[in-house]
């Protein structure tokens, strides 16, 4: 299994990138969102990858973070969602938008992705509503940067093992912390995820403490 590619970009397109790794060129399929964030041709890059294996086809799909890779895996567990459709959803909504849509059961947001009709959008929202909180909770534990990059003017070699660098604070980490806190208070994962998603929509970029307070207000019994 190829889990990560690091090398020099030889070619870029809207839906794929060609990366040279020690003289071997790998075509890695990416979303338009990921492609837009890649460095120019001739520069180094690294992507986490998922290898799709079929009888007559081998395809690599690339992701800038492990969290996005996990979202892709979850999406492809739904019948009718292939690797490219899953990538289109991620490219349209991004990991945060996807987590919010699933937590709230907002299938209309999923329809914005190319290749996703109303029936498929409803199926995704229904099947993943209870599974999404588990991936949302990974946000604070998974690395968010692709690790050491090869120098553009140097031979690409295997990087020695180095201690993992702590991830910078992010909305994914704040989400994970808020979900963990609500779970400790006895709230069901889907219930907590929905409240956190609403809180994030109202206050984008909020830290964990603010999300917890806002979610608790939303979860409080209404008089």
GIZIPE-V855751 format. One record per residue. N is the residue number from 0. RES is the residue in three letters. OMEGA is omega in radians with two decimals (none if undefined). NEAR is the number of other C-alpha atoms within 12 Angstrom. Layout:
BEGIN
N/RES/OMEGA/NEAR  N/RES/OMEGA/NEAR
END
This chain:
BEGIN
0/UNK/3.10/13  1/UNK/-3.06/19  2/UNK/-3.11/22  3/UNK/3.10/31  4/UNK/3.08/42  5/UNK/-3.13/39  6/UNK/-3.07/41  7/UNK/3.14/37  8/UNK/3.09/38  9/UNK/-3.10/27  10/UNK/3.10/27  11/UNK/3.03/30  12/UNK/-3.11/24  13/UNK/-3.03/20  14/UNK/3.09/26  15/UNK/3.12/30  16/UNK/3.09/40  17/UNK/-3.06/37  18/UNK/3.10/38  19/UNK/3.09/31  20/UNK/3.13/29  21/UNK/3.07/19  22/UNK/3.12/16  23/UNK/-3.13/17  24/UNK/3.13/19  25/UNK/3.02/32  26/UNK/-3.12/29  27/UNK/3.13/43  28/UNK/-3.09/39  29/UNK/3.05/40  30/UNK/3.10/38  31/UNK/3.12/28  32/UNK/3.13/26  33/UNK/-3.13/36  34/UNK/-3.12/30  35/UNK/-3.11/18  36/UNK/-3.13/20  37/UNK/3.09/33  38/UNK/-3.11/23  39/UNK/3.09/20  40/UNK/-3.13/20  41/UNK/3.13/22  42/UNK/-3.13/25  43/UNK/3.06/32  44/UNK/3.08/40  45/UNK/3.14/38  46/UNK/2.93/43  47/UNK/-3.02/34  48/UNK/3.02/33  49/UNK/-3.10/33  50/UNK/3.08/26  51/UNK/-3.08/24  52/UNK/3.01/14  53/UNK/-3.11/10  54/UNK/-3.07/7  55/UNK/-3.02/7  56/UNK/2.96/9  57/UNK/-3.14/17  58/UNK/3.05/23  59/UNK/3.06/34  60/UNK/-3.01/40  61/UNK/-3.09/49  62/UNK/-3.12/46  63/UNK/3.13/40  64/UNK/3.07/32  65/UNK/3.14/32  66/UNK/3.12/39  67/UNK/3.09/44  68/UNK/3.12/38  69/UNK/3.07/35  70/UNK/3.13/39  71/UNK/3.11/41  72/UNK/-3.13/31  73/UNK/3.14/35  74/UNK/-3.09/39  75/UNK/3.06/26  76/UNK/3.13/21  77/UNK/3.12/25  78/UNK/3.13/19  79/UNK/3.11/20  80/UNK/3.08/29  81/UNK/-3.09/22  82/UNK/-3.10/34  83/UNK/3.09/32  84/UNK/3.10/34  85/UNK/3.13/42  86/UNK/3.09/43  87/UNK/3.11/34  88/UNK/3.12/43  89/UNK/3.13/43  90/UNK/-3.12/35  91/UNK/-3.03/26  92/UNK/-3.00/31  93/UNK/-3.13/32  94/UNK/-3.11/39  95/UNK/3.11/35  96/UNK/3.11/32  97/UNK/-3.13/45  98/UNK/3.14/52  99/UNK/-3.13/40  100/UNK/-3.13/40  101/UNK/-3.13/44  102/UNK/-3.12/40  103/UNK/-3.09/32  104/UNK/-3.06/32  105/UNK/-3.09/28  106/UNK/3.12/32  107/UNK/3.09/24  108/UNK/-3.14/30  109/UNK/-3.12/40  110/UNK/-3.13/27  111/UNK/-3.11/25  112/UNK/3.10/29  113/UNK/3.09/24  114/UNK/-3.13/22  115/UNK/3.10/29  116/UNK/-3.08/21  117/UNK/-3.12/19  118/UNK/3.14/18  119/UNK/3.13/30  120/UNK/3.12/35  121/UNK/3.12/25  122/UNK/3.13/26  123/UNK/-3.11/39  124/UNK/-3.10/32  125/UNK/-3.06/24  126/UNK/-3.02/24  127/UNK/-3.10/36  128/UNK/-3.12/35  129/UNK/-3.14/25  130/UNK/-3.08/29  131/UNK/-3.11/42  132/UNK/3.14/41  133/UNK/3.11/30  134/UNK/3.09/39  135/UNK/-3.11/45  136/UNK/3.12/33  137/UNK/-2.99/31  138/UNK/-3.11/37  139/UNK/-3.06/28  140/UNK/-3.08/27  141/UNK/3.09/29  142/UNK/-3.11/26  143/UNK/3.07/29  144/UNK/-3.02/25  145/UNK/3.09/30  146/UNK/-3.08/29  147/UNK/3.10/24  148/UNK/3.07/28  149/UNK/3.07/28  150/UNK/-3.11/20  151/UNK/-3.07/24  152/UNK/-3.13/13  153/UNK/3.08/17  154/UNK/3.13/19  155/UNK/-3.14/26  156/UNK/3.10/19  157/UNK/3.14/17  158/UNK/3.09/16  159/UNK/3.14/11  160/UNK/3.12/9  161/UNK/3.11/9  162/UNK/-3.13/9  163/UNK/3.10/15  164/UNK/3.12/15  165/UNK/-3.14/15  166/UNK/3.09/21  167/UNK/3.12/16  168/UNK/-3.12/22  169/UNK/3.10/25  170/UNK/3.10/37  171/UNK/3.11/43  172/UNK/3.11/32  173/UNK/3.10/34  174/UNK/-3.13/47  175/UNK/3.14/38  176/UNK/-3.14/32  177/UNK/3.12/41  178/UNK/3.12/43  179/UNK/-3.14/31  180/UNK/-3.13/27  181/UNK/3.09/34  182/UNK/3.12/25  183/UNK/3.11/14  184/UNK/3.04/17  185/UNK/3.14/15  186/UNK/3.11/24  187/UNK/-3.10/21  188/UNK/-3.11/30  189/UNK/3.12/33  190/UNK/3.14/30  191/UNK/-3.12/44  192/UNK/3.12/45  193/UNK/-3.14/37  194/UNK/3.13/38  195/UNK/3.13/52  196/UNK/3.10/44  197/UNK/3.14/33  198/UNK/3.12/35  199/UNK/3.13/35  200/UNK/-3.13/24  201/UNK/-3.09/17  202/UNK/-3.13/19  203/UNK/3.12/23  204/UNK/-3.13/21  205/UNK/3.08/28  206/UNK/-3.08/24  207/UNK/-3.09/31  208/UNK/3.14/25  209/UNK/3.11/24  210/UNK/3.14/39  211/UNK/-3.14/36  212/UNK/-3.11/24  213/UNK/3.14/28  214/UNK/3.13/34  215/UNK/3.09/29  216/UNK/3.14/18  217/UNK/-3.10/23  218/UNK/-3.10/26  219/UNK/3.12/15  220/UNK/3.13/7  221/UNK/3.14/7  222/UNK/none/4
END
